[in-house]
């Protein structure tokens, strides 16, 4: 089974105390480890104002987890978060690999630079 790198950001209710926050973080870390994932880093980003009200909350406690694991570990984690009363929002993204981009993707950038150079020549009135 192939392991991928993931980042899950979730927002907890602002009225939780420190013990409840630590217990919730531990619960999700344990759940991932039981599914075969390894936790790389967990960041407690603190209480922040939300961009818009969610479930009558104007603030939330942001937690970010970076981990590697099989793709099958994500569904049970997100299901638990969806059913949890502590979590008001969550998002999991698969991190990009460190492999270089293929040359075909880089060609349009070179073409854009060439067009920009031609535009600069026309704008200054210089001719080649």
N, C-alpha and C positions, 0 to 999 in steps of 0.2 A: 504494500500500500504506500502511495506516495505522500510525503508530508509537505505541506505548504506553509508559508508564513502568513499569519493573519493579525489584524488589529481589530479589537472590539472596543468601542467607546459606548459607555452607558451612563445614564443620568439617574441618580437616585433622588427620592423625595428629600426636600430640604429640612424636614422636621425630624430626621433620624439622628440619634445620638451616635457618638463615636464607636460605642460597642456594637451597635446594630450595623453600622457601616462596615466595620472590620469583619463582622460575621458574614455579611452579604458578599464581600470581596472574597473571603475564604471559601464560601460555598461555591462560587463560580470557578475559582481556581481548582478546587478539588474535583468539581464536575469535569473540567477539561482534562485534568491529569488522569481521571478514571477512563476517559475516552482515548487515552494514548497521546495526549498533547504534552508539550513541555513549555512551561511559562518562561518567557525571556525577561519580561519586565511588566510591572504593574505600577501605574502612576496614579496617585490620588491628587487630582487637580483642584480640589476644593470646591467651595460653594460659589456659583456664578449666577448672574442674572441671565434668564432665558431670553431669546430673541422674541418669543411670543409665549403666551400663557398655555401651559399643558396641564390638563386635569386640575384647573384652578391653582396651579403653582406658578409663581413668577420667577422662582429661583430653583436651582438644582445642584446636586453634588456630582461632579464629573469624575468618572473613573475610566482610565485607558489601560487596556491589557494588550500586550504584544506577545504572541506565542506561535509555536510551530506545531503542526499536527495534521492528522488526516482530515479530509473534507467532511467525513461523517461525524466529526466531533462538533460541528457548528449547529446542526439542527437541534440536538437535545439542549444545548446551551441557550439558543434563542427561544425555544419552547418554554424553558424554565423562566427566562426573563419576561416573556410575554404574559405568563400566568402570575408572575410575582407582583405583589402590591407595592414593593419598595422601588421597583424600576419603572420610571415614567417614559423613558425612551432608550433605544439602543440601536447600534449600527455596527455591522461587521463587514470589513473589507479585506479582500485578499491582496497582500502586498506584491508589488512588482518584483520580478527576479532581477538579479544583477547582470544578466546577460546583455551584451551590447545590442543596440537596435540594428536591424538589417539595413543594408545600404539603400534599399528601395525607399525606406522611410526618410532617409536623410536627403535624398535628391530634391524633393520639393523645397526644402529650406535653401538649398543652393540656388535653385531657380528663382526664389523670392529675392535673394540677395542680388542676383544678376539684374532682375527687373528694377530693384531699388536703385542700383548703380546707374542704370539707363535713365531712370526718372531724374536722378540728380544731375546727370549730364544735360538733359533737356531743360531742367529748371534753371541752370546757370547759363544756358545758351552756348555752351561749349560744344564743339563738334570733334569727332574722332578723326 
